[in-house]
Amino acid sequence: MTPPLGRRVALGLLATGLAAPRIARAARFPERPIRMINPWSPGSSSDVQMRSMAELAQRPLGQPVIVENRPGASGTLVAPAVKEARPDGYTIGQMHLSIIRRPYLVRNPQWDVATDFTYIIGLCGWVTGLAVRADAPWKTFHEFMESARASPGGRTYATSGIATTPHIAMEDMARRLGVQLTHVPYRGTSEGVTAVLGGTVDCMADASAWAPHVVAGRMRLLAVFTAQRFERFPEVPTLRELGLDMVVSTAYGLVGPAGMDRGVVRILHDAFKEALFHPENERVRAQFDMPAAYHDSDAYREVTLRQAAYEREMVQRLGLRLD
């Protein structure tokens, strides 16, 4: 039954009154500096990229965006800091795969990516690939994998750590191809490069620390794990072109605490989208081989939850634990 006109008016005024504080809050935002937590060390590729975005985003926002570095714990210290902050838009941080994966690696997870964060924008990521030393006997990806099939466990690969994205990708790849590879984890991509060049391991699977060595002729890139070919090395095939229906995402974005006002989220989204596609940021991303992987707020949440389901499956399948 339709309420009388007077009651409808009263209900409308009540709804307007409840909405007004939110509208006013978004209209005034931001009124002070915004803190953006970066979970990596100063001077890292992620740090340089995030600082570029912070500088560019503060122009439309009209307030400083202050980058706070919190390295350690595989880049996951940002998660509890953002989760526990006030949901007012003044504390945001980088969401990346280690944060998505970690709840499935430990017995008592500190956060849930489905409920503890507000998704603001998907930004970009790194190009991951498989590279060998230039004088290695394997000229192609399939030659390398056939060698692994002929010698179970005899082929070794380096990554920047246990339960990292490249580690999980290589184990998934080996399972699909029916081969056995031996994982040799290092503390970072530079150590993996040194190991390949020194002949300690057969190949490395990681972000593009191998790129300058491929350009210099010291390493050979056998495959990239992206959806499209890498424009710097257009002759190198993707995994899909090689018969594996795999795209390995290393994309990251920005999140805030759960419960943020949608108007505030829109303001932050628009400012960082403008920063992402600004020519200056495109120059920085090109320097570090970080292609854009833009998603709006709703799409970024959906993409993250799909990735979380994959991470959970792979962690369980591989029996990976950190405690």
N, C-alpha and C positions, 0 to 999 in steps of 0.2 A: 504494500500500500504506500502511495506517495505521501511523504510528510506534508503538512500544511505549509503554505508559503512562509509564514513567520518562522517556523522551525527550520525550514530549508535555509533561510537567510541567516539564522543564528548558527546553524551548522557550518555554513560557508564562512562566516566571520571567524568561527572557532578554528577552522582549518587554516584560514589565512593567518590568523594570529600565531598558530603553531609553526607555520612555514616561514613567517617573517624573520625570526632570528637567524634561520639558516640562510635565507636570501641575503640578509644584511651582512652576515659573516662572510659569505662568498664575495659580495660586492666590495668589501673592504680589504680582502686578502690580496697580497700579503702586506702586513703593517710593520713587519720587522724582518731581519735576516732569516733565511732558510738554511738549515743544517742538512747537508747531504753526506751521508756516511759512505766512504769508499773502503771496501774490505781488503785492499791491496796496498803494497808498500809505495811510498813516494817515489816518483820517477818511473814506475812501471808503466806499461802500455795502457792499462786500464786507468791508472791515475792521470796520465797525460790527457787521455780522452775525456775522462769525467771532469777534469778541470777546464778543458776547452768548452764542454757543454755548460758548466756552471757559469763561466764568464759570459757566454752568449745568451743563456736563459735569463740572467739577471737584467738584461736590457728590457725585454717586454714586461718582466715582473716588477721592475722598479725598486727592487731590494737586492742586496747582496745574497749570493748563494755560496755558502762557506763549506768547502770540502774538508771533511774530517777523516783522516786515515785510521783504520783499525785493522791492521794486518794480523794474521795468525789463524790457527785452527782451520786451515784450508779455505780461508776467506769467509768463514761462517760467523764471525763475531758480530757482523752487522745485523744478523737476524734477531737475536734477543734485544738488541739496542733499539731497533725499529719497532718490534712488537710491543715493547713496554713503554714507548713514548706516547705522549698525548696525541690523539687523532685530529690534530688541528692543522696539519699540512706543513708545520714548521720543522718536522724531522722526517726525512725520507732517506732511502738507501738503495744500494744496488742489489737486485735479486739475480742470482746466477745458479748454475746447475749444481754446485756443491751444496747450496742451501736447499735446493729441491730434493737432492738425493740423501742428505745426511739423516733425516728422520728414519730412513729404512736401514741405516747402517748401525744404529745405536739402540740400546734397550729402552732408554727413557728419553725420547725426543723432547726438545725444548720448544718446538713450534710445529704448527700444522700449516702447510702452504695454502690449504683450502679455506681456513677460517681466521688466520692470525694476521693477514695483511690485506691492504687495499692496493689493487693493481693500478698503476698510473700510466705507464707507457712501456712498450717493448722497443728497444733501441738498436742494438747491433751485436756482433760477435766476432769471433776469430775464425780464420780458415784453418781447418785441420787436414793433415795429409800424411801419407806414408812415404818416407824417403830413405834411401840407402846411400852408401858411399859411391862416388862416381865410378870407381873401378870395380864395383861389385859385379859378380857374374850374372845378376838378374837384370835384364833390360826392361822387363814389363812386370806388372802386378801378378799376372797369371804365372809367369816363370817363377817368381818368388814363392807363390803359394804351392805350386807343383813341387818345388824343392822341399817345402815344409811337409807336404804329404808323403814324400819319399823318405823323410827323416823325422818321424814324430818327436816333437820336443827339441829337435836339433836347431831350429831357427829361433833366434832371439829378437825381441823388440824392446825398445826403451820407451818409457813414458815419464811424465812428471809426477807419478805417484800411484799408489794402490787406490782403487775405487775412483779414480779420475775418469773424466769423460773418454779420453783416448783408450784407457785400459778397458773400460766396459765395452767400447766400440770394437776393439780388437778381439776380445773374447767372444762377442756376439758374431763377429765376422768369421772367426775360426770355427765356431759351432755350425754356422750355415754352410761353410765350405767343407766341413768334415776333416779339418786339419788340427794339429796340436802345436801351439806356439809356446815359447817360454818367455814370460814377462820379467823384465828387469826394471824395477822402478827406481827413479832418481828423484832428487829434491826439486828439480826445475828443468825447464826445456834446454837451458844452456848446457847442463851436464849431459843431457841426452845427445846433443849435437857433438860434444867432445867424445862421447863413447862411440858414436858411429864413425866419426872421422879417425879415431884411434884404433878402430877394428875390434873394440871390446864387445859390441853387439852388432847384429846384422842390419838392423834398421831402427828407425824411430817413428812413432806415431804420436803426433802432437800438433800444437798450434805452430804458426809459421816461422818459428825460429830457424827453420831449415831454409827459408826463402833466400837469404843473401848468399848462402853456400851453394844453392842450386844455381843462382845467377853467376857465381864465381866459378862454376864448373867443378866444385869439390863434392857435391852431392847430386843424386838423381832422384827426382820426384816421380813415384810410380802411380800414385792415385791421390785425388782429393775427395774429401768426404762431404762436400757441399752439394746442393741441389743442382747448381750449374757449374760449368767449368770456371776455373780461376783465371781471371783476365790477364794476370801477370804471366801465367803459363798455360796458354790456351790449348796447347797440344796434349796436356795431361788429362786423362779421362776421369770421370766421376765414378763412384762405386756403382751407381745405377747403370751407367754405360758398360760397366764390367760384369753386369749380370746379378748384382746384389741390390735388392730393393732397400737401400739404406741411405739415409741422410743424417749425418751426425751434427746436431745443433750445439753450438757453444754460445748461443745468443743470451743476452742479459737485458735487464731493463730496470725500471725504478718502481719501488713500492713504498707505501707508508703503513702506519698501523691500521688495523681493522677499524671500520666505523667512520672513515673520513667522509665529510660532506661532498656530495657529487659535484657541486659547483666549484669547490676548491680543487678537486681532482681535475676538472676540466681546465681550470686556469693553469695548473702545473703541466698537464698534458700538452696544452697548446704552446706553452713557452718552451718546453723541451723538444717538442716536435720541430719547432722553428729552429732551435739550436742544432738538432740532428742534421737537418738538411741545409744548414748554412754552409757556404763555400769554405769557410775557415775550418769547420768541423769535418767536412768531407776531405780536406787536405790532411788533417790529423789522422783520420781513419785510414786513408790510403797509405799513409806512412807505416802503419802497423797492420796492414792487411785485415781491416775490420769492416766488412761490408755491412750496410744498414739491414736491419731485420725489424722494420717498424710494425708495431701493432697498436691499435688504440686500446683504451683501458679494458673494455670488455673482452676484446679478442685476445689481449695479452693474458688475462686470467684464464681463458679457455685453453690457450696454447700451453700455459704452465701446468695446468691440471692434467692435460694429456701427457706431457713430458713426465710428470710425477708418476703416472700409471706405468709408463715404460721403465722408469728408473726402479720402481718397486719390483717389477717383474724380473729385471736383470740382476738386481741385488740378491733376490731370493734364488734365482737360477744359479748364480755363481757362488752362493754361500758366503758372501762378503760380510764381514763384521769389523767394527772398529773398537769394540769393547768386549 
